[in-house]
Amino acid sequence: MDNYHLSPTSDGWELKKVGAERASKRAATKQELINALADFFDGKTASVKIHRADGTLEEERTYPRSADPRRSKG
């Protein structure tokens, strides 16, 4: 499973694979990037850590949802 971080930058938001130097995807707003995640990860298995504007961790999502290792609410 690939691991990604969705983080703020000085000019918007980026989705970056752990260990990569360049962003996989960029957007002007966080919501725009979140809306594009399902299509971006179609056919792939990945974990995305979504950060707040201040850089702290907000939540973690697994794509596809069926690959989520935990069976808990949230």
MARBA-3410 file (N, C-alpha, C, O; in Angstrom, 1 decimal):
74
0.8,-1.2,0.0,0.0,0.0,0.0,0.9,1.2,0.0,1.8,1.3,0.8 ~ 0.6,2.2,-0.9,1.3,3.4,-1.0,0.8,4.4,0.1,-0.4,4.4,0.4 ~ 1.6,5.2,0.6,1.3,6.2,1.6,1.4,7.6,1.1,2.5,7.9,0.4 ~ 0.4,8.5,1.3,0.4,9.8,0.8,0.1,10.8,1.9,-0.5,10.4,2.9 ~ 0.5,12.1,1.7,0.1,13.1,2.6,-0.6,14.2,1.7,-0.1,14.6,0.7
-1.7,14.7,2.2,-2.4,15.8,1.6,-2.1,17.0,2.5,-2.7,17.1,3.7 ~ -1.3,18.0,2.1,-0.8,19.0,2.9,-0.9,20.4,2.3,-1.0,20.5,1.1 ~ -1.0,21.4,3.1,-1.0,22.8,2.6,0.4,23.2,2.1,1.4,22.7,2.6 ~ 0.4,24.1,1.1,1.7,24.7,0.6,1.5,26.2,0.6,0.4,26.7,0.9 ~ 2.5,26.9,0.1,2.4,28.3,0.1,1.4,28.8,-1.0,1.0,30.0,-0.9
1.1,28.0,-2.0,0.2,28.4,-3.0,-1.0,27.4,-3.2,-1.5,27.4,-4.3 ~ -1.4,26.7,-2.2,-2.5,25.8,-2.3,-2.3,24.6,-1.5,-1.8,24.6,-0.4 ~ -2.7,23.4,-2.1,-2.6,22.1,-1.4,-2.0,21.1,-2.4,-2.1,21.3,-3.6 ~ -1.3,20.1,-1.8,-0.7,19.1,-2.6,-0.9,17.7,-2.0,-1.0,17.5,-0.8 ~ -0.9,16.7,-2.9,-1.0,15.3,-2.6,0.4,14.8,-2.9,0.8,14.8,-4.1
1.1,14.3,-1.9,2.5,13.9,-2.2,2.7,12.5,-1.6,2.4,12.2,-0.5 ~ 3.3,11.6,-2.4,3.6,10.2,-2.0,4.8,10.3,-1.1,5.8,11.1,-1.3 ~ 4.8,9.5,0.0,5.9,9.5,1.0,7.2,9.1,0.2,7.2,8.1,-0.5 ~ 8.2,9.9,0.4,9.5,9.6,-0.2,9.7,10.3,-1.6,10.8,10.3,-2.1 ~ 8.6,10.9,-2.1,8.7,11.5,-3.4,9.2,13.0,-3.3,8.9,13.6,-2.2
9.8,13.5,-4.3,10.2,14.9,-4.2,9.2,15.8,-4.8,9.1,17.0,-4.4 ~ 8.4,15.3,-5.8,7.4,16.2,-6.4,6.0,15.7,-6.0,5.8,14.5,-5.7 ~ 5.1,16.6,-6.0,3.7,16.3,-5.7,3.0,15.5,-6.8,3.3,15.7,-8.0 ~ 2.2,14.6,-6.4,1.4,13.8,-7.4,0.3,14.6,-8.0,-0.1,14.4,-9.1 ~ -0.3,15.5,-7.1,-1.5,16.3,-7.6,-1.5,17.5,-6.8,-1.1,17.6,-5.6
-1.9,18.6,-7.4,-2.0,19.9,-6.7,-3.4,20.5,-7.0,-4.1,20.2,-8.0 ~ -3.9,21.4,-6.0,-5.1,22.1,-6.2,-5.1,23.4,-5.4,-4.3,23.5,-4.5 ~ -5.9,24.3,-5.8,-6.0,25.6,-5.1,-6.6,25.4,-3.7,-6.2,26.1,-2.7 ~ -7.6,24.5,-3.5,-8.2,24.3,-2.2,-8.1,22.9,-1.8,-8.0,22.0,-2.6 ~ -8.2,22.7,-0.5,-8.2,21.4,0.1,-9.4,20.5,-0.3,-9.2,19.4,-0.7
-10.6,21.1,-0.4,-11.8,20.4,-0.8,-11.7,19.9,-2.2,-12.1,18.8,-2.5 ~ -11.1,20.7,-3.1,-10.9,20.4,-4.5,-10.1,19.1,-4.6,-10.3,18.2,-5.4 ~ -9.0,19.1,-3.8,-8.1,17.9,-3.9,-8.8,16.7,-3.2,-8.6,15.6,-3.8 ~ -9.5,16.8,-2.1,-10.2,15.7,-1.5,-11.2,15.1,-2.5,-11.3,13.9,-2.6 ~ -11.9,16.0,-3.2,-12.9,15.5,-4.2,-12.3,14.7,-5.3,-12.9,13.8,-5.9
-11.0,14.9,-5.6,-10.3,14.2,-6.7,-9.7,12.9,-6.3,-9.2,12.2,-7.1 ~ -9.6,12.6,-5.0,-8.9,11.5,-4.5,-9.4,10.1,-5.0,-8.7,9.3,-5.4 ~ -10.8,10.0,-5.0,-11.3,8.7,-5.4,-11.0,8.4,-6.8,-10.6,7.2,-7.1 ~ -11.0,9.3,-7.7,-10.6,9.1,-9.1,-9.1,8.9,-9.2,-8.7,8.0,-10.0 ~ -8.3,9.6,-8.5,-6.9,9.5,-8.6,-6.5,8.1,-8.1,-5.5,7.5,-8.7
-7.1,7.5,-7.1,-6.7,6.2,-6.6,-7.5,5.1,-7.1,-7.5,4.0,-6.6 ~ -8.3,5.3,-8.2,-9.1,4.3,-8.8,-8.1,3.1,-9.3,-7.2,3.4,-10.1 ~ -8.4,1.9,-8.8,-7.5,0.8,-9.2,-6.3,0.7,-8.4,-5.5,-0.3,-8.6 ~ -6.0,1.6,-7.4,-4.8,1.5,-6.6,-5.3,1.3,-5.1,-6.4,1.6,-4.8 ~ -4.3,0.9,-4.3,-4.5,0.8,-2.9,-3.6,1.8,-2.2,-2.4,1.8,-2.4
-4.2,2.7,-1.4,-3.3,3.8,-0.8,-3.9,4.2,0.5,-5.1,4.1,0.8 ~ -3.1,4.8,1.3,-3.5,5.5,2.6,-3.1,6.9,2.4,-2.0,7.3,2.0 ~ -4.1,7.8,2.8,-3.8,9.3,2.7,-4.0,9.9,4.1,-5.1,9.8,4.7 ~ -3.0,10.6,4.5,-3.1,11.4,5.7,-3.4,12.8,5.3,-2.6,13.4,4.6 ~ -4.6,13.3,5.8,-5.0,14.6,5.5,-4.7,15.5,6.6,-5.1,15.3,7.8
-4.0,16.6,6.3,-3.6,17.6,7.3,-4.5,18.8,7.3,-5.2,19.1,6.3 ~ -4.5,19.5,8.4,-5.2,20.8,8.5,-4.3,21.9,7.9,-3.1,21.7,7.6 ~ -4.8,23.1,7.8,-4.1,24.2,7.3,-2.8,24.5,8.1,-1.9,25.1,7.6 ~ -2.9,24.2,9.4,-1.7,24.5,10.2,-0.7,23.3,10.2,0.4,23.4,10.9 ~ -1.0,22.3,9.4,0.0,21.2,9.2,-0.3,20.0,10.1,0.3,19.0,9.9
-1.1,20.1,11.1,-1.4,19.0,12.0,-2.3,18.0,11.3,-3.0,18.3,10.4 ~ -2.3,16.8,11.8,-3.0,15.7,11.2,-4.5,15.8,11.5,-4.9,15.9,12.7 ~ -5.4,15.7,10.5,-6.8,15.8,10.7,-7.4,14.4,10.6,-8.2,14.1,11.5 ~ -7.1,13.6,9.6,-7.7,12.3,9.5,-6.8,11.5,8.5,-6.0,12.0,7.8 ~ -7.1,10.2,8.5,-6.4,9.3,7.6,-7.5,8.5,6.8,-8.5,8.0,7.5
-7.4,8.4,5.5,-8.3,7.6,4.7,-7.6,6.6,3.9,-6.5,6.7,3.5 ~ -8.3,5.4,3.7,-7.8,4.4,2.9,-8.6,4.2,1.6,-9.8,4.3,1.6 ~ -7.9,4.0,0.5,-8.6,3.9,-0.8,-8.1,2.5,-1.4,-6.9,2.3,-1.4 ~ -9.0,1.7,-1.9,-10.4,1.8,-1.7,-10.8,1.5,-0.2,-10.0,1.0,0.5 ~ -12.0,1.9,0.1,-12.5,1.7,1.5,-12.4,0.3,2.0,-12.1,0.0,3.2
-12.6,-0.7,1.1,-12.5,-2.1,1.4,-11.1,-2.5,1.9,-11.0,-3.6,2.5 ~ -10.1,-1.7,1.6,-8.7,-2.0,2.0,-8.4,-1.5,3.4,-7.3,-1.7,3.9 ~ -9.4,-0.8,4.1,-9.1,-0.3,5.4,-8.9,-1.4,6.4,-9.7,-2.3,6.5 ~ -7.7,-1.4,7.0,-7.4,-2.5,7.9,-8.2,-2.6,9.2,-8.3,-3.6,9.8 ~ -8.8,-1.5,9.6,-9.6,-1.4,10.8,-11.1,-1.4,10.5,-11.6,-0.8,9.5
-11.8,-2.2,11.3,-13.3,-2.2,11.1,-13.9,-1.4,12.3,-14.4,-2.0,13.2 ~ -13.8,-0.1,12.2,-14.3,0.8,13.3,-15.0,2.0,12.6,-14.8,2.3,11.4 ~ -15.8,2.7,13.4,-16.5,3.8,12.9,-15.4,4.9,12.7,-14.5,5.1,13.4 ~ -15.6,5.7,11.6,-14.7,6.8,11.3,-13.7,6.6,10.3,-12.9,7.5,10.0
END
